[in-house]
């Protein structure tokens, strides 16, 4: 970012020289000490979270369970296939023996009773084998379906694990940038509270001189207390989110955590929207699952007689699934359109916020010079500091929002929609 990420330290040093914002100064100094010892970058946070995520472990467990279930299904299929082949081997052997006996019967002029007995035995064995082959055929169809379902389930768990790992990078970045944004907001609250406290002190002096009302003093005092409550609550929220991020990374919940700001590029080259829609649709799991179910339903239809009511029911179900598939494609296209629009809007917001921050920073620098020359009051300088901090926060927030949308765009190219 063009914004100087260390500006807040400069502001705090300036305010400390003025005798203001004691808590902000203490927080700033503590942050510097923590950063030197316990700073975590976004890349480190992502790496630790992927390594230690309990959810990732669950995905891995589900994948391994699906792998063993696939092995089981393959074993059942192999056993059934072996039994089926054995039956066919017996059938062929008996058929060959029967044919040989028929030939022997035709060529024998003497007693053929033993040949006829054996031929009758073979016919009975063949009938039993044919019955068994019918049952075996049904069992084979079932094991083939089970094997295909197990293969699909395993493929789904592999894809789910891969997709979640990619989403996890986005999730960590979302939590990480939220904490940084809120830390900036907390700093602004401290500055605003110091500004209001200074105004309250002036108002109290004016009250002693009879130049203001008690109501005005009470109103300012209430605003100071409200800002104090807000800063306390926001500080608690930040600590909670830091604890959650620590937990995600496999650290102790209470561990000290300082997050490093990172650069955000000012602009990106947007992909061709038609090409993006095509890539997203090709890899989008929901569409793939619907298409797979539709193909299975078509296979079921081919195996049912047209005179059967089940054939009509399957045809209607196929039409219904085609409608669902078309609706899902339409919804996906709309989400891609909205994503592109959001990226463009956030890019413009970020660029404008940088300009505004540069202007606010320049104004602050001029106001500081005027203050040192005795041409600007301390309150006005504090207001300038607050304006600069607010502009900085907006620029940082806009940059991180743009960054997250860029990551969402990358995920969309892999068929993963997170917004």
C-alpha positions in Angstrom: 0.0 0.0 0.0 1.0 3.6 -0.5 -0.3 4.2 3.0 2.5 4.2 5.5 1.7 1.4 7.9 3.8 2.8 10.7 1.9 6.2 10.7 0.1 5.4 13.9 3.4 5.2 15.8 4.3 8.6 14.4 0.9 10.0 15.5 1.3 8.5 19.0 4.8 10.0 19.4 3.4 13.4 18.4 0.5 13.1 20.8 2.7 11.9 23.6 4.8 15.0 23.1 1.6 17.0 23.5 0.7 15.1 26.6 -2.2 13.2 25.1 -3.6 9.8 24.5 -1.9 7.9 27.3 -3.7 4.6 26.7 -3.1 4.8 22.9 0.6 5.4 23.6 0.8 2.5 25.9 -1.0 0.3 23.4 1.3 1.4 20.7 4.4 0.7 22.7 3.1 -2.7 23.7 2.3 -3.5 20.0 5.9 -2.6 19.0 7.4 -4.9 21.7 5.0 -7.7 20.8 5.7 -7.3 17.1 9.4 -7.7 17.7 8.9 -10.9 19.6 5.6 -12.5 18.4 4.6 -11.1 15.1 2.7 -13.4 12.7 2.4 -12.7 8.9 -0.6 -13.6 6.8 1.5 -16.3 5.1 2.5 -17.8 8.4 -1.1 -17.7 9.7 -2.3 -19.6 6.6 0.5 -22.2 6.9 -0.2 -22.8 10.5 -3.9 -23.0 10.1 -3.8 -25.4 7.2 -1.4 -27.6 9.3 -3.4 -27.5 12.5 -7.0 -27.0 11.4 -9.4 -29.5 13.1 -11.8 -29.1 10.2 -9.0 -30.0 7.8 -8.4 -33.1 9.9 -12.0 -34.0 9.7 -11.9 -33.7 5.9 -8.8 -35.9 5.9 -10.6 -38.5 8.1 -13.6 -38.5 5.8 -11.4 -39.0 2.8 -9.6 -41.9 4.4 -12.9 -43.5 5.5 -14.1 -43.2 1.9 -10.8 -44.7 0.7 -11.3 -47.8 2.8 -15.0 -48.0 1.9 -13.9 -48.0 -1.7 -11.4 -50.8 -1.0 -14.3 -52.8 0.6 -16.5 -52.2 -2.4 -13.7 -53.2 -4.8 -13.1 -56.4 -2.8 -16.9 -57.3 -2.9 -16.9 -56.6 -6.6 -13.8 -58.8 -7.1 -15.3 -61.6 -5.0 -18.6 -61.4 -6.9 -16.8 -61.3 -10.2 -14.7 -64.3 -9.3 -17.8 -66.3 -8.3 -19.5 -65.3 -11.5 -16.5 -66.3 -13.6 -16.4 -69.6 -11.6 -20.0 -70.3 -12.5 -19.4 -69.6 -16.1 -16.4 -71.9 -16.1 -18.5 -74.6 -14.5 -21.3 -73.9 -17.0 -18.9 -74.1 -20.0 -17.3 -77.3 -18.6 -20.6 -79.0 -18.1 -21.8 -77.8 -21.5 -18.7 -79.2 -23.2 -19.1 -82.5 -21.3 -22.8 -82.7 -22.3 -21.9 -82.1 -25.9 -19.2 -84.8 -25.7 -21.7 -87.2 -24.2 -24.3 -86.5 -26.9 -21.7 -87.4 -29.5 -20.7 -90.5 -27.5 -24.4 -91.4 -27.3 -24.9 -91.2 -31.0 -21.8 -93.3 -31.7 -22.6 -96.0 -29.0 -24.5 -99.1 -30.2 -24.5 -100.9 -26.9 -25.8 -100.0 -23.4 -26.1 -96.2 -23.1 -27.8 -96.0 -19.7 -24.8 -94.7 -17.9 -24.4 -92.0 -20.6 -28.0 -91.0 -20.2 -27.8 -90.9 -16.4 -24.8 -88.6 -16.6 -26.5 -86.4 -19.2 -29.5 -86.0 -16.9 -27.2 -85.2 -14.0 -25.5 -82.5 -16.2 -28.8 -81.0 -17.2 -29.9 -80.7 -13.6 -26.5 -79.2 -12.6 -26.8 -76.7 -15.5 -30.3 -75.7 -14.4 -29.0 -75.1 -10.9 -26.0 -73.1 -12.2 -28.4 -71.0 -14.4 -30.5 -70.2 -11.4 -27.4 -69.3 -9.5 -26.1 -67.2 -12.4 -29.4 -65.3 -12.4 -28.9 -64.5 -8.7 -25.3 -63.8 -9.3 -26.2 -61.4 -12.1 -28.4 -59.3 -9.7 -25.6 -59.4 -7.1 -23.1 -58.3 -9.7 -25.3 -55.4 -10.7 -25.5 -54.4 -7.0 -21.8 -54.6 -6.4 -21.1 -52.6 -9.6 -23.4 -49.9 -8.3 -21.9 -50.0 -4.9 -18.4 -49.8 -6.4 -19.4 -46.8 -8.5 -21.0 -45.1 -5.6 -17.9 -45.7 -3.5 -15.7 -44.3 -6.3 -17.9 -41.2 -6.5 -17.9 -40.8 -2.7 -14.1 -41.0 -2.6 -13.7 -38.5 -5.5 -16.1 -36.2 -3.7 -14.1 -36.4 -0.4 -10.9 -35.7 -2.3 -12.4 -32.7 -4.0 -14.0 -31.5 -0.7 -10.7 -31.6 1.1 -8.9 -29.8 -1.7 -11.6 -27.1 -2.0 -11.8 -26.6 1.8 -8.0 -26.1 1.9 -8.3 -23.4 -0.7 -11.3 -21.8 1.1 -9.3 -22.0 4.4 -6.7 -19.6 2.9 -9.6 -17.2 2.3 -11.1 -17.7 5.7 -7.8 -17.0 7.5 -7.3 -13.9 5.4 -10.8 -12.8 6.3 -10.2 -13.2 10.1 -6.7 -11.8 9.8 -7.8 -8.6 8.0 -10.8 -8.2 10.3 -8.6 -8.0 13.3 -6.3 -5.5 11.7 -9.2 -3.3 10.6 -10.7 -3.4 14.1 -7.3 -2.6 15.7 -7.3 0.5 13.5 -10.8 1.4 14.6 -9.8 0.9 18.2 -6.9 3.4 17.7 -9.3 5.9 16.2 -11.6 5.5 19.2 -8.8 6.2 21.6 -7.9 9.4 19.7 -11.5 10.5 19.5 -11.9 9.8 23.2 -8.8 11.9 24.0 -10.2 14.7 21.8 -13.6 14.6 23.6 -11.9 14.4 27.0 -9.9 17.6 26.1 -13.0 19.3 25.0 -14.7 18.2 28.2 -11.9 19.8 30.3 -12.3 23.0 28.4 -16.0 22.9 28.8 -15.7 22.4 32.6 -13.5 25.5 32.7 -16.0 27.5 30.7 -18.7 26.3 33.1 -16.8 27.7 36.1 -16.7 31.0 34.2 -20.4 30.8 33.5 -19.8 30.6 29.7 -21.6 27.3 29.2 -24.3 25.1 30.7 -24.2 22.1 32.9 -26.2 20.3 30.2 -23.4 20.8 27.7 -20.9 19.5 30.1 -23.0 16.5 30.9 -23.5 15.8 27.2 -19.8 15.8 26.5 -19.1 13.6 29.6 -21.7 11.1 28.4 -20.0 11.0 25.0 -16.6 10.4 26.6 -18.1 7.5 28.7 -19.7 6.0 25.6 -16.5 6.1 23.7 -14.8 4.4 26.7 -17.4 1.6 26.7 -17.0 1.2 22.9 -13.3 1.0 23.1 -13.5 -1.6 25.9 -16.0 -3.7 24.0 -14.0 -3.5 20.8 -10.8 -4.4 22.7 -12.6 -7.5 24.1 -13.8 -8.4 20.6 -10.3 -8.1 19.1 -8.9 -10.3 21.9 -11.6 -12.9 21.3 -10.9 -12.9 17.6 -7.1 -13.1 18.2 -7.8 -16.1 20.5 -9.9 -17.8 17.8 -7.1 -17.2 15.3 -4.6 -18.6 17.7 -6.7 -21.7 18.1 -7.0 -22.0 14.3 -3.2 -21.9 14.0 -2.7 -24.5 16.7 -1.4 -22.0 19.3 -2.7 -21.5 22.8 -5.8 -19.3 22.9 -4.2 -16.8 25.3 -0.9 -16.4 23.4 0.1 -12.9 22.6 -0.5 -12.2 18.9 0.6 -9.3 16.8 -0.4 -9.4 13.1 1.7 -7.7 10.4 0.0 -5.5 7.8 0.7 -6.5 4.2 0.8 -4.8 0.9 -2.2 -4.8 -1.4 -1.9 -4.2 -5.1 -3.8 -1.2 -6.4 -5.4 -2.9 -9.3 -5.7 -6.2 -11.1 -6.4 -7.2 -14.7 -9.9 -8.6 -14.7 -10.5 -12.0 -16.5 -12.7 -12.3 -19.5 -16.2 -12.8 -17.9 -17.3 -15.5 -20.4 -14.1 -17.4 -19.9 -14.4 -17.1 -16.1 -18.0 -18.4 -16.3 -16.9 -21.4 -18.3 -14.0 -22.2 -15.9 -16.2 -21.8 -12.9 -19.0 -23.9 -14.3 -16.6 -26.7 -15.3 -15.1 -27.1 -11.8 -18.2 -26.1 -9.7 -18.9 -29.1 -7.5 -22.7 -28.5 -7.3 -23.0 -28.6 -11.1 -20.8 -31.7 -11.4 -22.9 -33.5 -8.8 -26.2 -32.6 -10.5 -24.8 -33.7 -13.9 -23.6 -37.0 -12.4 -27.0 -37.7 -10.8 -28.7 -36.9 -14.1 -26.4 -39.3 -16.0 -27.3 -42.0 -13.4 -31.0 -41.3 -13.9 -30.6 -41.7 -17.6 -28.9 -45.0 -17.2 -31.8 -46.1 -14.9 -34.2 -45.1 -17.7 -32.4 -47.2 -20.3 -32.8 -50.3 -18.0 -36.5 -49.9 -17.6 -39.1 -51.1 -20.2 -41.1 -48.3 -21.9 -44.3 -50.0 -21.0 -43.5 -49.8 -17.3 -44.9 -46.9 -15.2 -41.4 -46.5 -13.7 -40.2 -45.4 -17.2 -42.7 -42.5 -17.2 -41.7 -41.6 -13.6 -38.0 -41.6 -14.5 -38.6 -39.4 -17.6 -40.3 -36.8 -15.4 -37.5 -36.9 -12.8 -35.0 -36.4 -15.6 -36.9 -33.3 -16.8 -37.0 -32.0 -13.2 -33.3 -32.5 -12.8 -32.6 -30.8 -16.1 -34.6 -27.8 -14.8 -32.6 -27.8 -11.6 -29.3 -28.0 -13.5 -30.4 -25.0 -15.7 -31.4 -23.0 -12.6 -28.1 -23.8 -10.9 -26.1 -22.6 -13.9 -28.1 -19.4 -14.1 -27.6 -18.7 -10.3 -23.8 -19.4 -10.8 -23.6 -17.0 -13.7 -25.3 -14.3 -11.6 -22.9 -14.9 -8.8 -19.9 -14.6 -11.2 -21.4 -11.4 -12.6 -21.9 -9.9 -9.1 -18.3 -10.9 -8.2 -16.8 -9.1 -11.1 -18.9 -6.0 -10.4 -17.9 -6.1 -6.7 -14.2 -6.4 -7.6 -14.4 -3.4 -9.9 -16.3 -1.4 -7.3 -13.8 -2.3 -4.5 -10.9 -1.5 -6.7 -12.2 2.0 -7.3 -13.0 2.4 -3.6 -9.5 1.5 -2.7 -7.9 3.9 -5.2 -10.1 6.7 -4.0 -9.4 5.9 -0.3 -5.7 6.1 -1.0 -6.1 9.6 -2.5 -8.2 10.7 0.5 -5.7 9.3 3.0 -2.8 11.0 1.2 -4.7 14.3 1.4 -5.5 13.7 5.1 -1.9 12.9 5.9 -0.7 16.0 4.1 -3.3 18.1 6.0 -2.1 16.6 9.3 1.6 17.4 8.4 0.6 21.0 7.7 -1.4 21.3 10.8 1.5 20.0 12.9 3.7 22.7 11.5 1.0 25.3 12.2 0.7 23.9 15.8 4.4 24.2 16.4 4.3 27.8 15.1 1.5 28.5 17.6 -1.1 29.1 14.9 -3.2 26.0 15.7 -4.8 24.8 18.9 -4.1 21.5 20.5 -7.7 20.5 19.9 -7.6 21.3 16.2 -4.4 19.3 16.0 -6.1 16.3 17.7 -9.0 16.6 15.3 -6.5 16.6 12.4 -4.9 13.4 13.9 -8.3 11.8 14.1 -9.2 12.7 10.6 -5.9 11.3 9.4 -6.4 8.1 11.4 -10.0 7.7 10.0 -8.7 8.2 6.5 -6.0 5.6 7.1 -8.5 3.1 8.5 -10.8 3.6 5.5 -7.8 3.1 3.1 -6.6 0.0 4.9 -10.1 -1.5 5.2 -10.8 -0.7 1.5 -7.5 -2.3 0.5 -8.2 -5.5 2.5 -11.7 -5.7 1.2 -10.3 -5.5 -2.4 -7.7 -8.1 -1.5 -10.4 -10.5 -0.2 -12.4 -10.1 -3.4 -9.3 -10.7 -5.5 -8.9 -14.0 -3.6 -12.5 -14.8 -4.1 -12.0 -14.2 -7.8 -9.1 -16.7 -7.8 -11.3 -19.3 -6.1 -14.1 -18.7 -8.6 -11.6 -19.7 -11.3 -11.2 -23.0 -9.5 -15.0 -23.5 -9.3 -15.3 -22.4 -5.7 -17.7 -19.6 -4.7 -17.3 -17.9 -1.3 -19.5 -14.9 -1.8 
